[in-house]
Amino acid sequence: MENDQAITIFESLASAVRLDVYRLLVRKGLDGLVAGEIAMALDIPASNLSFHLKALNHAGMISSAQEGRFQRYRANIPLIVDLIEYLTAECCDGNPERCVTRADLC
């Protein structure tokens, strides 16, 4: 992953609505949801949701597949895993065993 791609991902998630949409789709896994289900679950008007789905799709955070009259949306989990790996690749100067873990903080 390059800086530009990471920045695009962060920009796409820099909205409460888009973050909520992405987290909802992560919970649904491979089943995903159609736009109407997302709108209902998050109480978002369909016209507003369309804008946010387009931004997430453009960033590669979600994918969509045509199912009859509907688009089914799914979270791109491998991309977020790549982002986490990118962010932590040089943890503790390349010695991740020296990094602080959540358990160390408790």
PyMOL commands that set and color helices and strands:
alter all, ss='L'
color gray80, all
select helices_A, chain A and resi 3-12+16-31+35-42+46-58+77-88+91-94+96-98+102-105
alter helices_A, ss='H'
color red, helices_A
select strands_A, chain A and resi 33-34+62-67+70-75
alter strands_A, ss='S'
color yellow, strands_A
deselect
rebuild
show_as cartoon
